[in-house]
């Protein structure tokens, strides 16, 4: 690496400190771009994250400065396939690169990608920082200069190469922190009142992003041996994947107010036991998630299933179960995060569907069911 002077090293330290003091990934992206534009004398820049598991750069969810967001849509729809970097696998990409290093400058200037996409945005010189952790892609930072500006120098590239490892470490830590906060919000909003003890959360690609300790123990008997100790790499039973896809299709076909869910049982390994599974589709911050709850031999699961067969909705079954377990109406409100009026409305519907008229009659009816 080219030897850097005191000023360049000071720049690296400064942008590292700025990144460390950011609270979220989006704040980090905005603040880092502002610093890098000043350091590298750029007029435009973009901080892009990689969309997993496809490993492509998410342009539409990027943070950019000086770039019309309409161009990001155009890139996503038309010019992604013409990007000089697109043919290179992430593990083979260098930490820092310019297009000329992999694409002759004369060919780049004559290309459709430059003339129809870059040139209309007054972009001529590009320096890209590829952010990878243990050869896994995290994101990329693009720094852009117009044709009347000078090209990026070897010193610019050396400074960027020194920044990359610090930025990778900080970005990875922020992404993990955001992931933990995201999971916590999901569980706070939907898992209260669930009779299941083992909880898993799957993302839109049906990959586990959270597995509770109880769920991990239960799934050990169902996962392939090579993944038995890796809770985020286990291969789930095919029926879970199939039901997830079924719920996804239901969500695409119609609007819904009640949670979309499926309940079924699985054979637990070679123990000749049944594992009860309740699967619910969630929409959280415009993301599709799947909440999986399971536990063997749980009477609550059997009760919910029987109440569903009697015509009770999932929420009505939850209210009935909590009342059966001795909760007062105010406690039910707190547990399910719903209003007193909503609880009374659910109870009225429950009474009508089960043919009872009082709380005592309801408990007696559920006792017989149980």
C-alpha positions in Angstrom: 0.0 0.0 0.0 1.2 3.5 -0.8 2.6 5.4 2.2 0.1 8.0 3.4 0.9 11.3 5.1 -0.3 12.7 8.3 -3.3 14.4 6.7 -4.6 11.2 5.1 -4.2 9.2 8.3 -6.1 12.0 10.1 -8.9 11.7 7.6 -9.1 7.9 8.2 -9.3 8.4 11.9 -11.9 11.1 11.6 -14.3 9.0 9.4 -13.8 6.0 11.7 -14.8 8.1 14.8 -17.9 9.5 13.0 -19.0 6.0 12.1 -18.5 4.7 15.6 -20.7 7.4 17.1 -23.7 6.7 14.8 -26.6 4.9 16.4 -28.1 3.1 13.4 -27.0 1.8 10.0 -28.9 4.5 8.1 -27.3 7.3 10.3 -23.9 5.7 9.7 -24.5 5.7 5.9 -25.6 9.3 5.8 -22.8 10.6 8.0 -20.0 8.6 6.4 -21.0 9.7 2.9 -20.9 13.4 4.0 -17.4 12.8 5.3 -16.1 10.9 2.3 -17.4 13.5 -0.1 -15.3 16.2 1.6 -12.2 13.9 1.9 -12.3 12.8 -1.7 -13.6 16.0 -3.2 -16.7 14.4 -4.8 -20.0 15.9 -5.8 -22.1 12.7 -5.7 -22.0 9.5 -3.6 -24.0 6.5 -2.6 -23.9 3.9 0.2 -25.6 0.6 -0.8 -26.3 -2.5 1.2 -26.3 -6.0 -0.2 -29.6 -7.8 -0.3 -29.3 -11.4 0.9 -29.4 -14.2 -0.1 -29.2 -13.0 -3.7 -26.0 -11.0 -2.9 -27.1 -8.0 -5.1 -26.8 -4.4 -4.3 -30.0 -2.9 -3.1 -30.2 0.4 -5.1 -33.8 1.3 -4.2 -33.0 1.1 -0.5 -29.7 3.1 -0.8 -28.6 6.3 0.8 -27.4 8.7 -1.8 -26.2 12.3 -2.1 -26.5 14.4 -5.3 -28.1 11.6 -7.2 -31.7 11.7 -8.5 -33.4 8.7 -7.1 -35.2 8.1 -10.4 -31.8 7.0 -11.8 -31.7 4.3 -9.2 -34.9 2.9 -10.4 -33.6 3.1 -14.0 -30.4 1.3 -12.9 -32.4 -1.5 -11.2 -34.7 -2.0 -14.2 -32.3 -1.6 -17.1 -28.6 -1.0 -16.4 -27.7 -3.4 -13.6 -26.9 -6.1 -16.2 -24.5 -3.6 -17.9 -22.5 -2.7 -14.8 -18.8 -3.6 -15.2 -18.7 -5.1 -11.7 -21.8 -7.3 -12.2 -19.9 -10.3 -13.7 -17.4 -10.5 -10.8 -18.2 -12.7 -7.8 -18.1 -10.8 -4.5 -15.2 -12.8 -3.1 -13.1 -11.8 -6.1 -13.8 -8.1 -5.8 -10.9 -6.0 -4.4 -11.6 -3.7 -1.4 -11.3 -0.6 -3.6 -11.5 -0.4 -7.4 -12.2 1.9 -10.3 -14.1 0.7 -13.4 -11.0 1.2 -15.6 -9.2 -1.5 -13.6 -11.5 -4.2 -15.0 -12.9 -2.4 -18.0 -10.6 -0.5 -20.5 -11.3 3.3 -20.3 -11.9 3.5 -24.1 -14.5 0.7 -23.9 -16.2 2.2 -20.9 -16.6 5.6 -22.7 -18.1 3.9 -25.7 -20.4 1.7 -23.7 -24.2 2.1 -23.4 -23.8 2.0 -19.6 -21.7 5.2 -19.6 -23.5 7.1 -22.4 -27.0 6.4 -21.4 -26.7 6.0 -17.6 -23.6 7.6 -16.1 -23.1 10.6 -18.5 -26.7 12.0 -18.0 -25.9 12.2 -14.3 -22.5 14.0 -14.9 -20.6 11.0 -13.6 -17.2 10.2 -15.2 -14.8 9.0 -12.5 -15.8 6.4 -10.0 -14.1 5.0 -6.9 -16.0 2.0 -5.3 -15.3 0.6 -1.8 -16.5 -3.0 -1.5 -17.4 -3.9 2.1 -17.0 -7.6 2.9 -16.9 -9.4 6.2 -15.1 -12.9 6.1 -15.8 -12.8 2.3 -19.5 -12.2 2.9 -20.8 -9.0 1.2 -22.2 -6.3 3.4 -22.4 -3.3 1.0 -20.6 -0.9 -1.2 -19.7 2.8 -1.2 -19.6 4.7 -4.5 -17.8 8.0 -4.9 -18.4 9.9 -8.1 -16.7 12.8 -9.9 -17.7 14.7 -13.1 -15.7 14.7 -16.3 -14.2 18.2 -15.6 -12.7 16.9 -12.3 -9.5 14.9 -12.1 -9.6 11.1 -11.9 -9.0 9.3 -8.6 -5.3 9.0 -7.8 -3.3 6.1 -6.3 -3.2 8.1 -3.1 -7.0 8.3 -3.0 -7.2 4.6 -3.5 -4.7 3.9 -0.7 -6.6 6.1 1.7 -9.9 4.3 0.8 -8.2 0.9 1.2 -7.2 1.9 4.8 -10.8 3.1 5.6 -12.5 -0.1 4.3 -11.6 -2.6 7.2 -12.6 -0.1 9.9 -15.9 0.7 8.0 -16.6 -3.1 7.6 -16.2 -3.8 11.3 -18.4 -0.9 12.4 -21.1 -1.5 9.8 -21.3 -5.2 10.8 -21.7 -4.3 14.4 -24.4 -1.7 13.6 -26.2 -4.2 11.4 -26.2 -6.8 14.1 -27.5 -4.3 16.7 -30.3 -3.2 14.3 -31.2 -6.9 13.7 -31.5 -7.6 17.5 -33.7 -4.5 17.9 -35.8 -5.5 15.0 -36.4 -9.0 16.4 -37.3 -7.5 19.8 -39.9 -5.2 18.3 -41.5 -8.1 16.3 -41.7 -10.3 19.4 -43.1 -7.4 21.5 -45.9 -6.8 19.0 -47.0 -10.3 18.1 -45.6 -13.0 20.5 -47.5 -11.9 23.6 -50.2 -14.3 24.5 -48.8 -17.1 22.4 -49.1 -20.5 24.1 -45.9 -21.7 22.4 -42.6 -21.6 24.1 -40.2 -22.4 21.2 -40.1 -19.4 18.8 -38.4 -19.0 15.4 -38.5 -16.0 13.1 -37.9 -16.5 9.4 -37.2 -13.7 6.9 -38.8 -13.4 3.4 -36.3 -15.9 2.0 -37.4 -18.4 4.7 -34.0 -18.2 6.4 -34.0 -18.3 10.3 -33.0 -14.9 11.7 -33.9 -15.7 15.3 -34.2 -19.0 17.1 -35.0 -19.2 20.8 -33.2 -21.6 23.1 -36.3 -23.8 23.5 -36.8 -23.8 19.7 -33.2 -24.8 19.1 -33.5 -27.8 21.5 -36.7 -29.0 19.7 -35.4 -28.5 16.2 -32.2 -30.5 16.9 -34.1 -33.7 16.4 -35.5 -32.4 13.1 -32.5 -30.8 11.5 -29.8 -32.5 9.5 -26.9 -33.6 11.6 -24.4 -31.2 10.0 -26.5 -28.2 11.1 -27.7 -29.5 14.4 -25.6 -27.1 16.4 -26.0 -24.0 14.2 -29.4 -22.5 15.0 -29.3 -20.1 12.0 -28.3 -22.8 9.5 -30.7 -25.6 10.3 -32.8 -27.1 7.5 -36.4 -27.0 8.6 -39.0 -29.7 7.8 -40.5 -29.3 4.3 -44.0 -28.8 5.7 -42.9 -25.5 7.3 -41.5 -24.2 4.1 -44.6 -25.3 2.2 -47.0 -23.6 4.7 -44.9 -20.4 4.5 -45.3 -20.3 0.8 -49.1 -21.0 1.2 -49.4 -18.0 3.6 -47.4 -15.8 1.2 -49.8 -16.6 -1.6 -52.8 -15.9 0.6 -51.3 -12.5 1.6 -50.7 -11.6 -2.1 -54.3 -12.7 -3.2 -56.3 -10.7 -0.7 -56.3 -8.1 2.0 -56.5 -9.4 5.5 -57.2 -8.1 9.0 -56.9 -11.3 11.1 -53.4 -12.8 11.2 -52.8 -15.3 8.5 -51.7 -18.6 10.1 -51.5 -22.3 9.9 -51.5 -25.0 12.6 -50.2 -28.5 12.1 -48.2 -31.3 13.7 -44.8 -32.8 12.9 -43.2 -36.1 13.9 -40.4 -35.3 16.3 -37.4 -37.3 15.1 -37.5 -41.0 15.9 -39.2 -40.6 19.3 -42.7 -41.2 17.9 -43.8 -37.8 19.4 -45.8 -35.0 17.8 -44.5 -31.5 17.6 -47.3 -28.9 17.4 -46.5 -26.0 15.1 -48.3 -22.7 14.8 -47.1 -20.5 11.8 -48.1 -16.9 11.4 -47.3 -14.4 8.6 -46.3 -11.0 9.8 -45.8 -7.6 8.0 -43.3 -5.5 9.9 -42.0 -2.3 8.4 -42.9 -3.4 4.9 -41.1 -6.7 5.4 -42.6 -10.1 5.2 -41.7 -12.3 8.2 -42.8 -15.7 9.4 -43.2 -16.4 13.1 -43.0 -20.1 14.0 -44.1 -21.4 17.4 -43.9 -25.0 18.5 -43.8 -27.2 21.6 -44.7 -30.8 22.2 -47.6 -31.8 24.3 -48.9 -28.3 25.1 -52.6 -28.3 26.1 -53.0 -24.7 24.9 -52.2 -25.7 21.3 -54.9 -28.4 21.5 -57.3 -25.9 23.0 -56.7 -23.3 20.3 -57.1 -25.9 17.6 -60.5 -27.0 19.0 -61.7 -23.5 19.4 -60.8 -22.7 15.8 -62.8 -25.7 14.7 -65.8 -24.3 16.7 -65.6 -21.1 14.7 -63.5 -18.8 16.9 -60.9 -16.6 15.3 -57.3 -16.7 16.5 -57.8 -13.6 18.6 -61.0 -14.9 20.1 -59.2 -18.2 20.9 -56.4 -16.2 22.6 -58.9 -14.2 24.7 -60.9 -17.4 25.7 -57.6 -19.1 26.7 -56.5 -16.2 28.9 -60.0 -16.0 30.6 -59.9 -19.8 31.1 -56.5 -19.3 32.9 -58.1 -16.9 35.4 -57.1 -13.5 33.9 -59.4 -10.5 34.5 -60.4 -8.4 31.5 -57.9 -5.7 32.3 -55.1 -8.3 32.4 -56.3 -9.6 29.0 -56.1 -6.1 27.6 -52.5 -5.7 28.8 -51.5 -9.1 27.7 -52.8 -8.7 24.2 -52.3 -5.0 23.9 -55.9 -4.3 22.9 -58.6 -2.1 24.4 -61.2 -3.0 27.0 -63.9 -2.4 24.4 -62.2 -4.8 22.0 -61.9 -7.5 24.7 -65.6 -7.2 25.6 -66.5 -7.4 21.8 -64.5 -10.6 21.5 -66.1 -12.1 24.6 -69.6 -11.3 23.2 -68.7 -13.2 20.0 -67.2 -16.0 22.0 -70.3 -16.4 24.1 -72.5 -16.5 21.0 -70.3 -19.1 19.2 -70.0 -21.4 22.2 -73.6 -21.0 23.4 -72.8 -19.6 26.8 -73.9 -16.5 28.6 -71.4 -15.9 31.5 -67.8 -16.1 32.3 -68.4 -19.1 34.6 -70.3 -20.9 31.8 -67.4 -20.2 29.5 -64.8 -21.6 31.9 -66.9 -24.7 32.4 -67.3 -25.2 28.6 -63.6 -24.8 28.0 -62.9 -27.2 30.9 -65.0 -29.9 29.1 -63.1 -29.2 25.9 -59.7 -29.4 27.6 
